[in-house]
Amino acid sequence: MSNKIISSKEEVKNFLSEMKELLTDPGFDVGADLDILMRKKTESPTDPYTTANTLLALDFDKYDVLNQLMSLNVSDYLRNIH
């Protein structure tokens, strides 16, 4: 059984638009409001693919993640479903 969900182009556009609206709201504080789950309870801290280790490998912080989220667009989505 698959949990795969494929959203329509319009749904993705709406989601990205709402996300960008939230992230650019003057009341949004990336330091306080962007919560990144660094590791699941079942993951080993030495697993290179945890969020924390990936962020370290990329030399990313919350602001870099914010920039990546802001750069997403529908064409990125379309490339990944084909």
N, C-alpha and C positions, 0 to 999 in steps of 0.2 A: 504494500500500500504506500502510495506516494503522498507527501504533504506539499507537493509542488503547487504553487499558485502563480498563474501568469496573469498579470493585470493588463488592462487595455492601455493603449498609448495615452488616452485621455485621463485615465486614473493616475498614471504615473506623472503626467504633467500637473495635475491638480495636487498630488502629494508633494512634488518638488516645489511648487509654488507656495503651498501652505508652509512647508518647512523653511523656505527662504524668508517668508514673511515673518515667521517666528524668530528666526536667527538674526534678522536685521531690525527687529523691534528695539527701540531705544531703551526699553526696560530689561532687555536680555543681557545678562552678564555671563560671558563665556566661562569665567572662573568659578562662578557659583552655580550656574544653571545647566552647564553641559556636564553631565555625569557619565563617565566612561567606565564600564565594567571591565576591570583589568584582567580578571581571571575567574573562571567558573570554579565552584567548590571542588569539582572532581578533577581539575587540571593540575598538573605538576608545575611548580614555579620554574622548573628548568625546561619545560616544553617551549621550543623556539616559536611556536605558533600562537601562544597566548597573546592577548591584546597588548599587555604590558611589554612583552619581549618584542613584539612587532613594532610598537611605538619606539622602543629603544633602538632597534635596528635601523629604523627610518629616521631617527633623531627628530621625532615628532612630539609636539605637545598639544594641548587642547586647541590652541589657536591654529595649528597646522590642520588638525582634524576639521575645525570650523571652515577653513579655507577649502578643504577637499569637498566638504558637504555643499558649500556654496557653488562649487564648480560643476556639480553634477547637472546633467541635462538629459532630455529624452533620448537623444541619439546614443548616449552611453548605454541606456537601457536596451535599446533596439539591437545594438551590437551584441549584447550578452544573451539574447534569447534565440539567436539564430545559430 
